[in-house]
């Protein structure tokens, strides 16, 4: 009969000790929690800042939430076969390990200035703090900035999970006309003239002159369009990055982008990314002063001589970029 009594005494003693321990930790909890939350807040990543949302204006946050949702819905509607990412898919994604950022750069969508900003943030620019002090050609030197393809599989997965992933896009045909103007109508772009211009002239110009075949510096926009929609072009090699589709460069249906910035709202969206990263005091995104930038009206003038048949073929080529990023079919197109 004594054993139950002994057991009851042991149980009471144990319970008393347990209550004392709980009381001790509860007494300590407020102070330790305050210290921990303060520490976490100071180390909060851009991704945490985005989804916590307490440091971001609700209107701006709402715009970007809508862009993410539309992108996800369009991917769900139009892509039925998912595949595994390979290192080749990640060559356009620049990594900033110091600030937890992944940026997929798209040529002709302010990527030179974003590379300049990231060179300042990562220290690749040395003591330079003004992005515009970095020469444009320096921003594109391979090796100045690391890309996600350079990491191991486990490092890639960790960064995709925990870093803020952002991309900047542009109305597809304005971007295309901008690429044409820059690469085929500027006398200094002899490398593009030789590499692509001579090929375009040879394939898509009846009775070309020997000089044009040699120099490739007078490609018309119509000839450029014929080159793009010709199935043999992509069978021979992938598109150059300056006119490759955004969905093929950055794979937005395989990678969940947290911020989809637009060229049309470049200043606002760039400021938003820098705010999320907590670096607005360190660096500012350069404002554009270009008066020669390609506009919608300018793009319309280039399409005047493109027949409805080729307009339709070109639209079909870039259709997913229009759909994924909520761009309407341009009013100047005649095939509708």
RAMO-V657320 format. One line per field, one symbol per residue. ss: DSSP state (H for helix, E for strand, L for the rest). Layout:
ss: ???
This chain:
ss: LHHHHHHHHHHHHHHHHHHHHHHHHHHHHHHHHHHHHHHHHHLLLHHHHHHHLLLLLHHHHHHHHHHHHHHHHHHHHHLLLLLLLLHHHHLLEEEELLLLEEEELLLLLLHHHHHHHHHHHHLLLLLLLLHHHLLHHHHLLLLLLLEHHHLLHHHHHHHHHHLEEEEEELLHHHHHHHHHHHHHLLLLLHHHHHHHHHHHHHHHLLLLLHHHHHHLLLLLHHHHHHHHHLHHHHHHLLLLLLLLLHHHHHLLLLLLLLEEEEHHHHHHHHHHHHHHHLLLLLLLLLLLLLLLLLLHHHHHHHHLLLLHHHHHHHHHHHHHHHHHLLLLLLLLLLLL
